[in-house]
């Protein structure tokens, strides 16, 4: 692909602008806190974040151990 970005390069070039560092969506204030509560203790477990946006919730879970 001479002169043009590959699909991966395009996504990689913009990935930083997609990362959320705070709650901004309605579900961040309504549903997600309930889901995180329902998970209970997660220390020592693994998280598989598959097609879940840019990983905001997975990072929240990871920060809990």
GROMACS elastic network, one bead per residue, 0.5 to 0.9 nm:
[ bonds ]
;  ai    aj funct       b0    kb
    1     4     6  0.56635   500
    1     5     6  0.70838   500
    1     6     6  0.69924   500
    2     5     6  0.81520   500
    5     8     6  0.79184   500
    5     9     6  0.56960   500
    5    10     6  0.59714   500
    6     9     6  0.50793   500
    6    10     6  0.62502   500
    6    11     6  0.87308   500
    7    10     6  0.51709   500
    7    11     6  0.63455   500
    7    12     6  0.85952   500
    8    11     6  0.51649   500
    8    12     6  0.59840   500
    8    13     6  0.84649   500
    9    13     6  0.59572   500
    9    14     6  0.87266   500
   10    13     6  0.51574   500
   10    14     6  0.65762   500
   10    15     6  0.86280   500
   11    14     6  0.53961   500
   11    15     6  0.58338   500
   12    15     6  0.51526   500
   12    16     6  0.79416   500
   13    16     6  0.75949   500
   13    17     6  0.89028   500
   14    17     6  0.56542   500
   14    18     6  0.70367   500
   15    18     6  0.53252   500
   15    19     6  0.68359   500
   15    54     6  0.82883   500
   16    19     6  0.55560   500
   16    20     6  0.89834   500
   17    20     6  0.82364   500
   18    53     6  0.88862   500
   18    54     6  0.67053   500
   19    54     6  0.60305   500
   19    55     6  0.78580   500
   19    56     6  0.73958   500
   20    23     6  0.74514   500
   20    24     6  0.80007   500
   20    54     6  0.76811   500
   20    55     6  0.84886   500
   20    56     6  0.62625   500
   21    24     6  0.89491   500
   21    56     6  0.74501   500
   22    28     6  0.89304   500
   22    56     6  0.84444   500
   23    26     6  0.83584   500
   23    27     6  0.87694   500
   23    28     6  0.54202   500
   23    29     6  0.71434   500
   23    56     6  0.87489   500
   24    27     6  0.84614   500
   24    28     6  0.65230   500
   24    29     6  0.81231   500
   25    28     6  0.51828   500
   25    29     6  0.71764   500
   26    29     6  0.55126   500
   26    30     6  0.63137   500
   26    31     6  0.82319   500
   27    32     6  0.58285   500
   27    33     6  0.84091   500
   28    31     6  0.65355   500
   28    32     6  0.52319   500
   28    33     6  0.68573   500
   28    57     6  0.88611   500
   29    32     6  0.66670   500
   29    33     6  0.65861   500
   30    33     6  0.64048   500
   30    34     6  0.72785   500
   31    34     6  0.53927   500
   31    35     6  0.63689   500
   31    36     6  0.88494   500
   32    36     6  0.60949   500
   32    37     6  0.84327   500
   32    57     6  0.79266   500
   33    36     6  0.51383   500
   33    37     6  0.60951   500
   33    38     6  0.85821   500
   34    38     6  0.60692   500
   34    39     6  0.86818   500
   35    38     6  0.50258   500
   35    39     6  0.63449   500
   36    39     6  0.52199   500
   36    40     6  0.71353   500
   36    57     6  0.84944   500
   36    60     6  0.85217   500
   36    61     6  0.74155   500
   37    40     6  0.56780   500
   37    41     6  0.88322   500
   39    42     6  0.69978   500
   41    44     6  0.89418   500
   41    45     6  0.88656   500
   41    64     6  0.81544   500
   41    65     6  0.85877   500
   42    45     6  0.55057   500
   42    46     6  0.81840   500
   42    61     6  0.73030   500
   42    62     6  0.81875   500
   42    64     6  0.66973   500
   42    65     6  0.62895   500
   43    46     6  0.86543   500
   43    61     6  0.89554   500
   43    62     6  0.82582   500
   43    64     6  0.63881   500
   44    65     6  0.61965   500
   45    62     6  0.89147   500
   45    65     6  0.78436   500
   46    62     6  0.83588   500
   47    58     6  0.67276   500
   47    61     6  0.76823   500
   47    62     6  0.73690   500
   48    58     6  0.78426   500
   49    52     6  0.60051   500
   49    53     6  0.87004   500
   49    55     6  0.66568   500
   49    57     6  0.85829   500
   49    58     6  0.61724   500
   50    53     6  0.84344   500
   50    55     6  0.87774   500
   51    54     6  0.81791   500
   51    55     6  0.85779   500
   52    55     6  0.61566   500
   52    56     6  0.83997   500
   52    57     6  0.82450   500
   52    58     6  0.84814   500
   53    56     6  0.75385   500
   53    57     6  0.89973   500
   54    57     6  0.86237   500
   54    58     6  0.88421   500
   55    58     6  0.50676   500
   55    59     6  0.60949   500
   55    60     6  0.86316   500
   56    59     6  0.52692   500
   56    60     6  0.64037   500
   56    61     6  0.88488   500
   57    61     6  0.62219   500
   57    62     6  0.85409   500
   58    61     6  0.50484   500
   58    62     6  0.60368   500
   58    63     6  0.85591   500
   59    63     6  0.60819   500
   59    64     6  0.87849   500
   60    63     6  0.52218   500
   60    64     6  0.68033   500
   61    64     6  0.53439   500
   61    65     6  0.73238   500
   62    65     6  0.55402   500
